[in-house]
Amino acid sequence: MQWTNELRRNIGLHPSCKLLRELLSLDLYTRTVVYPFLIKGWSSHRIAERLKVSLITIQKLLEIGREQLKRKLAAPVRIETERERQK
């Protein structure tokens, strides 16, 4: 929960950062592992110790999170043209 609140604050500071928004869209367990790994720079071993779960569990959640983020962040972004905005 602490990391979710921190993530929300960071989104408030950087509202155009797609990575932060997509991190928030991950399920709670995956987000709890991916956020400290990507944003805080924690090792998977440190996360496993902190959460008192196996390293294998952390590695699986990191892989799930990586695949989900890769899919979401690689999605094409549609930019509206001036003409389309005027319609």
PDB file of N, CA, C and O in Angstrom:
ATOM      1  N   MET A   1       0.828  -1.191   0.000  1.00  0.00           N
ATOM      2  CA  MET A   1       0.000   0.000   0.000  1.00  0.00           C
ATOM      3  C   MET A   1       0.872   1.255   0.000  1.00  0.00           C
ATOM      4  O   MET A   1       0.552   2.239  -0.666  1.00  0.00           O
ATOM      5  N   GLN A   2       1.964   1.216   0.743  1.00  0.00           N
ATOM      6  CA  GLN A   2       2.877   2.365   0.802  1.00  0.00           C
ATOM      7  C   GLN A   2       3.362   2.724  -0.594  1.00  0.00           C
ATOM      8  O   GLN A   2       3.406   3.902  -0.948  1.00  0.00           O
ATOM      9  N   TRP A   3       3.731   1.716  -1.400  1.00  0.00           N
ATOM     10  CA  TRP A   3       4.246   1.988  -2.738  1.00  0.00           C
ATOM     11  C   TRP A   3       3.146   2.498  -3.662  1.00  0.00           C
ATOM     12  O   TRP A   3       3.411   3.307  -4.551  1.00  0.00           O
ATOM     13  N   THR A   4       1.920   2.036  -3.461  1.00  0.00           N
ATOM     14  CA  THR A   4       0.815   2.531  -4.276  1.00  0.00           C
ATOM     15  C   THR A   4       0.595   4.010  -4.015  1.00  0.00           C
ATOM     16  O   THR A   4       0.388   4.781  -4.952  1.00  0.00           O
ATOM     17  N   ASN A   5       0.638   4.413  -2.750  1.00  0.00           N
ATOM     18  CA  ASN A   5       0.481   5.829  -2.419  1.00  0.00           C
ATOM     19  C   ASN A   5       1.636   6.653  -2.989  1.00  0.00           C
ATOM     20  O   ASN A   5       1.423   7.749  -3.508  1.00  0.00           O
ATOM     21  N   GLU A   6       2.849   6.130  -2.892  1.00  0.00           N
ATOM     22  CA  GLU A   6       4.018   6.812  -3.445  1.00  0.00           C
ATOM     23  C   GLU A   6       3.892   6.930  -4.966  1.00  0.00           C
ATOM     24  O   GLU A   6       4.216   7.966  -5.546  1.00  0.00           O
ATOM     25  N   LEU A   7       3.423   5.866  -5.597  1.00  0.00           N
ATOM     26  CA  LEU A   7       3.230   5.867  -7.039  1.00  0.00           C
ATOM     27  C   LEU A   7       2.201   6.926  -7.440  1.00  0.00           C
ATOM     28  O   LEU A   7       2.413   7.658  -8.406  1.00  0.00           O
ATOM     29  N   ARG A   8       1.109   7.011  -6.719  1.00  0.00           N
ATOM     30  CA  ARG A   8       0.091   8.033  -7.011  1.00  0.00           C
ATOM     31  C   ARG A   8       0.654   9.446  -6.869  1.00  0.00           C
ATOM     32  O   ARG A   8       0.351  10.321  -7.680  1.00  0.00           O
ATOM     33  N   ARG A   9       1.473   9.670  -5.838  1.00  0.00           N
ATOM     34  CA  ARG A   9       2.118  10.983  -5.679  1.00  0.00           C
ATOM     35  C   ARG A   9       3.028  11.284  -6.862  1.00  0.00           C
ATOM     36  O   ARG A   9       3.043  12.402  -7.375  1.00  0.00           O
ATOM     37  N   ASN A  10       3.788  10.278  -7.292  1.00  0.00           N
ATOM     38  CA  ASN A  10       4.691  10.461  -8.434  1.00  0.00           C
ATOM     39  C   ASN A  10       3.922  10.748  -9.718  1.00  0.00           C
ATOM     40  O   ASN A  10       4.370  11.545 -10.543  1.00  0.00           O
ATOM     41  N   ILE A  11       2.778  10.113  -9.893  1.00  0.00           N
ATOM     42  CA  ILE A  11       1.945  10.385 -11.060  1.00  0.00           C
ATOM     43  C   ILE A  11       1.461  11.831 -11.008  1.00  0.00           C
ATOM     44  O   ILE A  11       1.398  12.503 -12.037  1.00  0.00           O
ATOM     45  N   GLY A  12       1.121  12.308  -9.815  1.00  0.00           N
ATOM     46  CA  GLY A  12       0.710  13.700  -9.653  1.00  0.00           C
ATOM     47  C   GLY A  12       1.822  14.665 -10.029  1.00  0.00           C
ATOM     48  O   GLY A  12       1.562  15.730 -10.590  1.00  0.00           O
ATOM     49  N   LEU A  13       3.052  14.300  -9.724  1.00  0.00           N
ATOM     50  CA  LEU A  13       4.200  15.142 -10.064  1.00  0.00           C
ATOM     51  C   LEU A  13       4.577  15.049 -11.541  1.00  0.00           C
ATOM     52  O   LEU A  13       5.087  16.006 -12.123  1.00  0.00           O
ATOM     53  N   HIS A  14       4.319  13.888 -12.137  1.00  0.00           N
ATOM     54  CA  HIS A  14       4.702  13.625 -13.539  1.00  0.00           C
ATOM     55  C   HIS A  14       3.505  13.036 -14.295  1.00  0.00           C
ATOM     56  O   HIS A  14       3.549  11.873 -14.695  1.00  0.00           O
ATOM     57  N   PRO A  15       2.446  13.815 -14.495  1.00  0.00           N
ATOM     58  CA  PRO A  15       1.212  13.269 -15.083  1.00  0.00           C
ATOM     59  C   PRO A  15       1.363  12.760 -16.518  1.00  0.00           C
ATOM     60  O   PRO A  15       0.539  11.963 -16.966  1.00  0.00           O
ATOM     61  N   SER A  16       2.366  13.186 -17.232  1.00  0.00           N
ATOM     62  CA  SER A  16       2.528  12.723 -18.614  1.00  0.00           C
ATOM     63  C   SER A  16       3.377  11.452 -18.724  1.00  0.00           C
ATOM     64  O   SER A  16       3.594  10.952 -19.828  1.00  0.00           O
ATOM     65  N   CYS A  17       3.855  10.926 -17.600  1.00  0.00           N
ATOM     66  CA  CYS A  17       4.707   9.733 -17.625  1.00  0.00           C
ATOM     67  C   CYS A  17       3.841   8.478 -17.762  1.00  0.00           C
ATOM     68  O   CYS A  17       3.164   8.056 -16.825  1.00  0.00           O
ATOM     69  N   LYS A  18       3.887   7.903 -18.953  1.00  0.00           N
ATOM     70  CA  LYS A  18       3.070   6.719 -19.236  1.00  0.00           C
ATOM     71  C   LYS A  18       3.505   5.512 -18.395  1.00  0.00           C
ATOM     72  O   LYS A  18       2.661   4.714 -17.985  1.00  0.00           O
ATOM     73  N   LEU A  19       4.792   5.372 -18.137  1.00  0.00           N
ATOM     74  CA  LEU A  19       5.277   4.247 -17.336  1.00  0.00           C
ATOM     75  C   LEU A  19       4.634   4.247 -15.955  1.00  0.00           C
ATOM     76  O   LEU A  19       4.173   3.205 -15.489  1.00  0.00           O
ATOM     77  N   LEU A  20       4.597   5.396 -15.299  1.00  0.00           N
ATOM     78  CA  LEU A  20       3.991   5.466 -13.968  1.00  0.00           C
ATOM     79  C   LEU A  20       2.510   5.108 -14.018  1.00  0.00           C
ATOM     80  O   LEU A  20       2.017   4.367 -13.167  1.00  0.00           O
ATOM     81  N   ARG A  21       1.802   5.633 -15.016  1.00  0.00           N
ATOM     82  CA  ARG A  21       0.372   5.321 -15.133  1.00  0.00           C
ATOM     83  C   ARG A  21       0.149   3.833 -15.378  1.00  0.00           C
ATOM     84  O   ARG A  21      -0.767   3.236 -14.812  1.00  0.00           O
ATOM     85  N   GLU A  22       0.979   3.242 -16.214  1.00  0.00           N
ATOM     86  CA  GLU A  22       0.832   1.813 -16.506  1.00  0.00           C
ATOM     87  C   GLU A  22       1.210   0.952 -15.297  1.00  0.00           C
ATOM     88  O   GLU A  22       0.621  -0.107 -15.081  1.00  0.00           O
ATOM     89  N   LEU A  23       2.183   1.400 -14.518  1.00  0.00           N
ATOM     90  CA  LEU A  23       2.508   0.680 -13.276  1.00  0.00           C
ATOM     91  C   LEU A  23       1.293   0.621 -12.367  1.00  0.00           C
ATOM     92  O   LEU A  23       1.024  -0.411 -11.752  1.00  0.00           O
ATOM     93  N   LEU A  24       0.561   1.716 -12.279  1.00  0.00           N
ATOM     94  CA  LEU A  24      -0.621   1.770 -11.423  1.00  0.00           C
ATOM     95  C   LEU A  24      -1.711   0.824 -11.923  1.00  0.00           C
ATOM     96  O   LEU A  24      -2.542   0.368 -11.137  1.00  0.00           O
ATOM     97  N   SER A  25      -1.715   0.529 -13.214  1.00  0.00           N
ATOM     98  CA  SER A  25      -2.748  -0.350 -13.767  1.00  0.00           C
ATOM     99  C   SER A  25      -2.466  -1.836 -13.504  1.00  0.00           C
ATOM    100  O   SER A  25      -3.348  -2.671 -13.704  1.00  0.00           O
ATOM    101  N   LEU A  26      -1.261  -2.169 -13.064  1.00  0.00           N
ATOM    102  CA  LEU A  26      -0.944  -3.571 -12.745  1.00  0.00           C
ATOM    103  C   LEU A  26      -1.718  -4.005 -11.512  1.00  0.00           C
ATOM    104  O   LEU A  26      -2.098  -3.179 -10.682  1.00  0.00           O
ATOM    105  N   ASP A  27      -1.951  -5.315 -11.399  1.00  0.00           N
ATOM    106  CA  ASP A  27      -2.617  -5.800 -10.183  1.00  0.00           C
ATOM    107  C   ASP A  27      -1.714  -5.550  -8.975  1.00  0.00           C
ATOM    108  O   ASP A  27      -0.504  -5.376  -9.124  1.00  0.00           O
ATOM    109  N   LEU A  28      -2.297  -5.533  -7.796  1.00  0.00           N
ATOM    110  CA  LEU A  28      -1.589  -5.131  -6.582  1.00  0.00           C
ATOM    111  C   LEU A  28      -0.311  -5.938  -6.332  1.00  0.00           C
ATOM    112  O   LEU A  28       0.728  -5.362  -6.007  1.00  0.00           O
ATOM    113  N   TYR A  29      -0.379  -7.260  -6.481  1.00  0.00           N
ATOM    114  CA  TYR A  29       0.798  -8.096  -6.200  1.00  0.00           C
ATOM    115  C   TYR A  29       1.935  -7.812  -7.180  1.00  0.00           C
ATOM    116  O   TYR A  29       3.095  -7.680  -6.788  1.00  0.00           O
ATOM    117  N   THR A  30       1.585  -7.723  -8.444  1.00  0.00           N
ATOM    118  CA  THR A  30       2.604  -7.451  -9.458  1.00  0.00           C
ATOM    119  C   THR A  30       3.198  -6.063  -9.254  1.00  0.00           C
ATOM    120  O   THR A  30       4.415  -5.889  -9.316  1.00  0.00           O
ATOM    121  N   ARG A  31       2.342  -5.080  -9.010  1.00  0.00           N
ATOM    122  CA  ARG A  31       2.799  -3.699  -8.781  1.00  0.00           C
ATOM    123  C   ARG A  31       3.703  -3.622  -7.557  1.00  0.00           C
ATOM    124  O   ARG A  31       4.686  -2.881  -7.562  1.00  0.00           O
ATOM    125  N   THR A  32       3.386  -4.375  -6.515  1.00  0.00           N
ATOM    126  CA  THR A  32       4.173  -4.366  -5.278  1.00  0.00           C
ATOM    127  C   THR A  32       5.594  -4.859  -5.516  1.00  0.00           C
ATOM    128  O   THR A  32       6.512  -4.498  -4.779  1.00  0.00           O
ATOM    129  N   VAL A  33       5.776  -5.674  -6.533  1.00  0.00           N
ATOM    130  CA  VAL A  33       7.108  -6.198  -6.868  1.00  0.00           C
ATOM    131  C   VAL A  33       7.795  -5.340  -7.926  1.00  0.00           C
ATOM    132  O   VAL A  33       8.981  -5.034  -7.803  1.00  0.00           O
ATOM    133  N   VAL A  34       7.058  -4.952  -8.957  1.00  0.00           N
ATOM    134  CA  VAL A  34       7.652  -4.227 -10.083  1.00  0.00           C
ATOM    135  C   VAL A  34       8.055  -2.801  -9.693  1.00  0.00           C
ATOM    136  O   VAL A  34       9.106  -2.320 -10.116  1.00  0.00           O
ATOM    137  N   TYR A  35       7.229  -2.126  -8.894  1.00  0.00           N
ATOM    138  CA  TYR A  35       7.522  -0.735  -8.538  1.00  0.00           C
ATOM    139  C   TYR A  35       8.881  -0.585  -7.836  1.00  0.00           C
ATOM    140  O   TYR A  35       9.701   0.213  -8.288  1.00  0.00           O
ATOM    141  N   PRO A  36       9.146  -1.317  -6.758  1.00  0.00           N
ATOM    142  CA  PRO A  36      10.461  -1.130  -6.117  1.00  0.00           C
ATOM    143  C   PRO A  36      11.622  -1.590  -7.003  1.00  0.00           C
ATOM    144  O   PRO A  36      12.734  -1.075  -6.890  1.00  0.00           O
ATOM    145  N   PHE A  37      11.363  -2.550  -7.877  1.00  0.00           N
ATOM    146  CA  PHE A  37      12.413  -3.030  -8.777  1.00  0.00           C
ATOM    147  C   PHE A  37      12.779  -1.952  -9.806  1.00  0.00           C
ATOM    148  O   PHE A  37      13.955  -1.640  -9.994  1.00  0.00           O
ATOM    149  N   LEU A  38      11.773  -1.392 -10.462  1.00  0.00           N
ATOM    150  CA  LEU A  38      12.035  -0.413 -11.518  1.00  0.00           C
ATOM    151  C   LEU A  38      12.320   0.992 -10.997  1.00  0.00           C
ATOM    152  O   LEU A  38      13.243   1.654 -11.471  1.00  0.00           O
ATOM    153  N   ILE A  39      11.542   1.444 -10.037  1.00  0.00           N
ATOM    154  CA  ILE A  39      11.609   2.843  -9.620  1.00  0.00           C
ATOM    155  C   ILE A  39      12.602   3.047  -8.479  1.00  0.00           C
ATOM    156  O   ILE A  39      13.344   4.029  -8.478  1.00  0.00           O
ATOM    157  N   LYS A  40      12.626   2.146  -7.520  1.00  0.00           N
ATOM    158  CA  LYS A  40      13.514   2.311  -6.369  1.00  0.00           C
ATOM    159  C   LYS A  40      14.873   1.636  -6.570  1.00  0.00           C
ATOM    160  O   LYS A  40      15.815   1.882  -5.817  1.00  0.00           O
ATOM    161  N   GLY A  41      14.963   0.782  -7.595  1.00  0.00           N
ATOM    162  CA  GLY A  41      16.236   0.130  -7.884  1.00  0.00           C
ATOM    163  C   GLY A  41      16.567  -1.036  -6.971  1.00  0.00           C
ATOM    164  O   GLY A  41      17.733  -1.408  -6.837  1.00  0.00           O
ATOM    165  N   TRP A  42      15.548  -1.619  -6.339  1.00  0.00           N
ATOM    166  CA  TRP A  42      15.779  -2.751  -5.450  1.00  0.00           C
ATOM    167  C   TRP A  42      16.056  -4.015  -6.250  1.00  0.00           C
ATOM    168  O   TRP A  42      15.552  -4.180  -7.361  1.00  0.00           O
ATOM    169  N   SER A  43      16.850  -4.897  -5.685  1.00  0.00           N
ATOM    170  CA  SER A  43      17.098  -6.196  -6.310  1.00  0.00           C
ATOM    171  C   SER A  43      15.917  -7.121  -6.021  1.00  0.00           C
ATOM    172  O   SER A  43      15.158  -6.894  -5.079  1.00  0.00           O
ATOM    173  N   SER A  44      15.772  -8.151  -6.830  1.00  0.00           N
ATOM    174  CA  SER A  44      14.693  -9.120  -6.591  1.00  0.00           C
ATOM    175  C   SER A  44      14.903  -9.823  -5.250  1.00  0.00           C
ATOM    176  O   SER A  44      13.939 -10.171  -4.568  1.00  0.00           O
ATOM    177  N   HIS A  45      16.160 -10.028  -4.877  1.00  0.00           N
ATOM    178  CA  HIS A  45      16.462 -10.664  -3.587  1.00  0.00           C
ATOM    179  C   HIS A  45      15.987  -9.776  -2.431  1.00  0.00           C
ATOM    180  O   HIS A  45      15.389 -10.264  -1.472  1.00  0.00           O
ATOM    181  N   ARG A  46      16.254  -8.493  -2.527  1.00  0.00           N
ATOM    182  CA  ARG A  46      15.833  -7.562  -1.466  1.00  0.00           C
ATOM    183  C   ARG A  46      14.304  -7.512  -1.355  1.00  0.00           C
ATOM    184  O   ARG A  46      13.759  -7.476  -0.252  1.00  0.00           O
ATOM    185  N   ILE A  47      13.627  -7.509  -2.492  1.00  0.00           N
ATOM    186  CA  ILE A  47      12.159  -7.494  -2.484  1.00  0.00           C
ATOM    187  C   ILE A  47      11.632  -8.767  -1.833  1.00  0.00           C
ATOM    188  O   ILE A  47      10.708  -8.718  -1.021  1.00  0.00           O
ATOM    189  N   ALA A  48      12.219  -9.907  -2.189  1.00  0.00           N
ATOM    190  CA  ALA A  48      11.790 -11.189  -1.607  1.00  0.00           C
ATOM    191  C   ALA A  48      11.962 -11.180  -0.091  1.00  0.00           C
ATOM    192  O   ALA A  48      11.081 -11.635   0.638  1.00  0.00           O
ATOM    193  N   GLU A  49      13.086 -10.669   0.381  1.00  0.00           N
ATOM    194  CA  GLU A  49      13.322 -10.598   1.829  1.00  0.00           C
ATOM    195  C   GLU A  49      12.321  -9.663   2.500  1.00  0.00           C
ATOM    196  O   GLU A  49      11.765  -9.989   3.549  1.00  0.00           O
ATOM    197  N   ARG A  50      12.099  -8.514   1.898  1.00  0.00           N
ATOM    198  CA  ARG A  50      11.185  -7.527   2.476  1.00  0.00           C
ATOM    199  C   ARG A  50       9.751  -8.059   2.558  1.00  0.00           C
ATOM    200  O   ARG A  50       9.054  -7.830   3.547  1.00  0.00           O
ATOM    201  N   LEU A  51       9.317  -8.772   1.509  1.00  0.00           N
ATOM    202  CA  LEU A  51       7.939  -9.285   1.464  1.00  0.00           C
ATOM    203  C   LEU A  51       7.806 -10.673   2.084  1.00  0.00           C
ATOM    204  O   LEU A  51       6.702 -11.194   2.240  1.00  0.00           O
ATOM    205  N   LYS A  52       8.947 -11.262   2.434  1.00  0.00           N
ATOM    206  CA  LYS A  52       8.971 -12.605   3.033  1.00  0.00           C
ATOM    207  C   LYS A  52       8.306 -13.652   2.131  1.00  0.00           C
ATOM    208  O   LYS A  52       7.459 -14.434   2.562  1.00  0.00           O
ATOM    209  N   VAL A  53       8.722 -13.630   0.878  1.00  0.00           N
ATOM    210  CA  VAL A  53       8.275 -14.628  -0.101  1.00  0.00           C
ATOM    211  C   VAL A  53       9.504 -15.166  -0.826  1.00  0.00           C
ATOM    212  O   VAL A  53      10.597 -14.610  -0.712  1.00  0.00           O
ATOM    213  N   SER A  54       9.315 -16.251  -1.570  1.00  0.00           N
ATOM    214  CA  SER A  54      10.458 -16.859  -2.253  1.00  0.00           C
ATOM    215  C   SER A  54      10.938 -15.996  -3.417  1.00  0.00           C
ATOM    216  O   SER A  54      10.180 -15.221  -4.000  1.00  0.00           O
ATOM    217  N   LEU A  55      12.197 -16.154  -3.726  1.00  0.00           N
ATOM    218  CA  LEU A  55      12.801 -15.441  -4.843  1.00  0.00           C
ATOM    219  C   LEU A  55      12.135 -15.851  -6.157  1.00  0.00           C
ATOM    220  O   LEU A  55      11.978 -15.028  -7.059  1.00  0.00           O
ATOM    221  N   ILE A  56      11.747 -17.110  -6.263  1.00  0.00           N
ATOM    222  CA  ILE A  56      11.062 -17.608  -7.463  1.00  0.00           C
ATOM    223  C   ILE A  56       9.748 -16.857  -7.669  1.00  0.00           C
ATOM    224  O   ILE A  56       9.413 -16.496  -8.797  1.00  0.00           O
ATOM    225  N   THR A  57       9.006 -16.622  -6.598  1.00  0.00           N
ATOM    226  CA  THR A  57       7.740 -15.880  -6.681  1.00  0.00           C
ATOM    227  C   THR A  57       7.990 -14.475  -7.202  1.00  0.00           C
ATOM    228  O   THR A  57       7.263 -13.987  -8.067  1.00  0.00           O
ATOM    229  N   ILE A  58       9.019 -13.825  -6.672  1.00  0.00           N
ATOM    230  CA  ILE A  58       9.346 -12.471  -7.104  1.00  0.00           C
ATOM    231  C   ILE A  58       9.728 -12.474  -8.583  1.00  0.00           C
ATOM    232  O   ILE A  58       9.289 -11.604  -9.335  1.00  0.00           O
ATOM    233  N   GLN A  59      10.529 -13.431  -9.001  1.00  0.00           N
ATOM    234  CA  GLN A  59      10.954 -13.511 -10.395  1.00  0.00           C
ATOM    235  C   GLN A  59       9.772 -13.737 -11.329  1.00  0.00           C
ATOM    236  O   GLN A  59       9.726 -13.170 -12.421  1.00  0.00           O
ATOM    237  N   LYS A  60       8.814 -14.565 -10.907  1.00  0.00           N
ATOM    238  CA  LYS A  60       7.619 -14.804 -11.724  1.00  0.00           C
ATOM    239  C   LYS A  60       6.793 -13.533 -11.847  1.00  0.00           C
ATOM    240  O   LYS A  60       6.317 -13.205 -12.934  1.00  0.00           O
ATOM    241  N   LEU A  61       6.617 -12.812 -10.736  1.00  0.00           N
ATOM    242  CA  LEU A  61       5.846 -11.565 -10.771  1.00  0.00           C
ATOM    243  C   LEU A  61       6.546 -10.496 -11.605  1.00  0.00           C
ATOM    244  O   LEU A  61       5.891  -9.723 -12.305  1.00  0.00           O
ATOM    245  N   LEU A  62       7.864 -10.450 -11.533  1.00  0.00           N
ATOM    246  CA  LEU A  62       8.611  -9.502 -12.364  1.00  0.00           C
ATOM    247  C   LEU A  62       8.441  -9.826 -13.850  1.00  0.00           C
ATOM    248  O   LEU A  62       8.315  -8.920 -14.674  1.00  0.00           O
ATOM    249  N   GLU A  63       8.437 -11.089 -14.182  1.00  0.00           N
ATOM    250  CA  GLU A  63       8.248 -11.495 -15.582  1.00  0.00           C
ATOM    251  C   GLU A  63       6.847 -11.140 -16.055  1.00  0.00           C
ATOM    252  O   GLU A  63       6.678 -10.639 -17.167  1.00  0.00           O
ATOM    253  N   ILE A  64       5.853 -11.390 -15.235  1.00  0.00           N
ATOM    254  CA  ILE A  64       4.468 -11.034 -15.574  1.00  0.00           C
ATOM    255  C   ILE A  64       4.360  -9.525 -15.772  1.00  0.00           C
ATOM    256  O   ILE A  64       3.784  -9.065 -16.758  1.00  0.00           O
ATOM    257  N   GLY A  65       4.911  -8.761 -14.841  1.00  0.00           N
ATOM    258  CA  GLY A  65       4.875  -7.308 -14.934  1.00  0.00           C
ATOM    259  C   GLY A  65       5.598  -6.789 -16.159  1.00  0.00           C
ATOM    260  O   GLY A  65       5.126  -5.860 -16.815  1.00  0.00           O
ATOM    261  N   ARG A  66       6.746  -7.381 -16.474  1.00  0.00           N
ATOM    262  CA  ARG A  66       7.516  -6.970 -17.649  1.00  0.00           C
ATOM    263  C   ARG A  66       6.718  -7.178 -18.925  1.00  0.00           C
ATOM    264  O   ARG A  66       6.685  -6.307 -19.795  1.00  0.00           O
ATOM    265  N   GLU A  67       6.077  -8.332 -19.033  1.00  0.00           N
ATOM    266  CA  GLU A  67       5.283  -8.625 -20.229  1.00  0.00           C
ATOM    267  C   GLU A  67       4.094  -7.674 -20.347  1.00  0.00           C
ATOM    268  O   GLU A  67       3.803  -7.181 -21.437  1.00  0.00           O
ATOM    269  N   GLN A  68       3.409  -7.414 -19.240  1.00  0.00           N
ATOM    270  CA  GLN A  68       2.255  -6.520 -19.273  1.00  0.00           C
ATOM    271  C   GLN A  68       2.678  -5.102 -19.635  1.00  0.00           C
ATOM    272  O   GLN A  68       2.039  -4.457 -20.467  1.00  0.00           O
ATOM    273  N   LEU A  69       3.747  -4.614 -19.019  1.00  0.00           N
ATOM    274  CA  LEU A  69       4.214  -3.257 -19.315  1.00  0.00           C
ATOM    275  C   LEU A  69       4.715  -3.137 -20.747  1.00  0.00           C
ATOM    276  O   LEU A  69       4.467  -2.133 -21.415  1.00  0.00           O
ATOM    277  N   LYS A  70       5.415  -4.155 -21.215  1.00  0.00           N
ATOM    278  CA  LYS A  70       5.930  -4.132 -22.581  1.00  0.00           C
ATOM    279  C   LYS A  70       4.777  -4.029 -23.579  1.00  0.00           C
ATOM    280  O   LYS A  70       4.842  -3.267 -24.544  1.00  0.00           O
ATOM    281  N   ARG A  71       3.728  -4.805 -23.332  1.00  0.00           N
ATOM    282  CA  ARG A  71       2.566  -4.777 -24.214  1.00  0.00           C
ATOM    283  C   ARG A  71       1.880  -3.404 -24.189  1.00  0.00           C
ATOM    284  O   ARG A  71       1.530  -2.855 -25.234  1.00  0.00           O
ATOM    285  N   LYS A  72       1.698  -2.866 -22.996  1.00  0.00           N
ATOM    286  CA  LYS A  72       0.983  -1.591 -22.861  1.00  0.00           C
ATOM    287  C   LYS A  72       1.803  -0.413 -23.364  1.00  0.00           C
ATOM    288  O   LYS A  72       1.265   0.493 -24.000  1.00  0.00           O
ATOM    289  N   LEU A  73       3.084  -0.420 -23.086  1.00  0.00           N
ATOM    290  CA  LEU A  73       3.923   0.710 -23.482  1.00  0.00           C
ATOM    291  C   LEU A  73       4.283   0.679 -24.962  1.00  0.00           C
ATOM    292  O   LEU A  73       4.625   1.712 -25.537  1.00  0.00           O
ATOM    293  N   ALA A  74       4.212  -0.489 -25.581  1.00  0.00           N
ATOM    294  CA  ALA A  74       4.538  -0.607 -27.002  1.00  0.00           C
ATOM    295  C   ALA A  74       3.324  -0.323 -27.878  1.00  0.00           C
ATOM    296  O   ALA A  74       3.454  -0.219 -29.098  1.00  0.00           O
ATOM    297  N   ALA A  75       2.159  -0.197 -27.276  1.00  0.00           N
ATOM    298  CA  ALA A  75       0.948   0.075 -28.052  1.00  0.00           C
ATOM    299  C   ALA A  75       1.094   1.423 -28.749  1.00  0.00           C
ATOM    300  O   ALA A  75       1.580   2.385 -28.153  1.00  0.00           O
ATOM    301  N   PRO A  76       0.676   1.493 -30.004  1.00  0.00           N
ATOM    302  CA  PRO A  76       0.816   2.765 -30.735  1.00  0.00           C
ATOM    303  C   PRO A  76      -0.036   3.863 -30.104  1.00  0.00           C
ATOM    304  O   PRO A  76      -1.138   3.619 -29.615  1.00  0.00           O
ATOM    305  N   VAL A  77       0.497   5.051 -30.131  1.00  0.00           N
ATOM    306  CA  VAL A  77      -0.201   6.213 -29.588  1.00  0.00           C
ATOM    307  C   VAL A  77      -0.766   7.002 -30.750  1.00  0.00           C
ATOM    308  O   VAL A  77      -0.043   7.350 -31.683  1.00  0.00           O
ATOM    309  N   ARG A  78      -2.036   7.281 -30.694  1.00  0.00           N
ATOM    310  CA  ARG A  78      -2.672   8.047 -31.770  1.00  0.00           C
ATOM    311  C   ARG A  78      -2.618   9.521 -31.410  1.00  0.00           C
ATOM    312  O   ARG A  78      -3.096   9.930 -30.352  1.00  0.00           O
ATOM    313  N   ILE A  79      -2.035  10.312 -32.293  1.00  0.00           N
ATOM    314  CA  ILE A  79      -1.942  11.750 -32.077  1.00  0.00           C
ATOM    315  C   ILE A  79      -2.968  12.428 -32.977  1.00  0.00           C
ATOM    316  O   ILE A  79      -2.960  12.256 -34.196  1.00  0.00           O
ATOM    317  N   GLU A  80      -3.832  13.187 -32.364  1.00  0.00           N
ATOM    318  CA  GLU A  80      -4.891  13.872 -33.084  1.00  0.00           C
ATOM    319  C   GLU A  80      -4.310  15.076 -33.838  1.00  0.00           C
ATOM    320  O   GLU A  80      -3.522  15.848 -33.291  1.00  0.00           O
ATOM    321  N   THR A  81      -4.712  15.216 -35.089  1.00  0.00           N
ATOM    322  CA  THR A  81      -4.237  16.362 -35.876  1.00  0.00           C
ATOM    323  C   THR A  81      -5.103  17.582 -35.589  1.00  0.00           C
ATOM    324  O   THR A  81      -6.184  17.469 -35.011  1.00  0.00           O
ATOM    325  N   GLU A  82      -4.621  18.730 -35.994  1.00  0.00           N
ATOM    326  CA  GLU A  82      -5.351  19.991 -35.797  1.00  0.00           C
ATOM    327  C   GLU A  82      -6.717  19.919 -36.498  1.00  0.00           C
ATOM    328  O   GLU A  82      -7.724  20.364 -35.947  1.00  0.00           O
ATOM    329  N   ARG A  83      -6.744  19.366 -37.698  1.00  0.00           N
ATOM    330  CA  ARG A  83      -7.998  19.255 -38.465  1.00  0.00           C
ATOM    331  C   ARG A  83      -9.013  18.377 -37.720  1.00  0.00           C
ATOM    332  O   ARG A  83     -10.199  18.703 -37.666  1.00  0.00           O
ATOM    333  N   GLU A  84      -8.546  17.276 -37.156  1.00  0.00           N
ATOM    334  CA  GLU A  84      -9.450  16.383 -36.425  1.00  0.00           C
ATOM    335  C   GLU A  84     -10.006  17.055 -35.176  1.00  0.00           C
ATOM    336  O   GLU A  84     -11.152  16.812 -34.798  1.00  0.00           O
ATOM    337  N   ARG A  85      -9.207  17.890 -34.541  1.00  0.00           N
ATOM    338  CA  ARG A  85      -9.664  18.598 -33.337  1.00  0.00           C
ATOM    339  C   ARG A  85     -10.754  19.603 -33.656  1.00  0.00           C
ATOM    340  O   ARG A  85     -11.621  19.866 -32.823  1.00  0.00           O
ATOM    341  N   GLN A  86     -10.717  20.163 -34.846  1.00  0.00           N
ATOM    342  CA  GLN A  86     -11.685  21.183 -35.211  1.00  0.00           C
ATOM    343  C   GLN A  86     -13.047  20.597 -35.564  1.00  0.00           C
ATOM    344  O   GLN A  86     -14.037  21.328 -35.596  1.00  0.00           O
ATOM    345  N   LYS A  87     -13.116  19.325 -35.824  1.00  0.00           N
ATOM    346  CA  LYS A  87     -14.397  18.683 -36.187  1.00  0.00           C
ATOM    347  C   LYS A  87     -15.313  18.543 -35.010  1.00  0.00           C
ATOM    348  O   LYS A  87     -16.421  18.027 -35.148  1.00  0.00           O
TER     349      LYS A  87
END
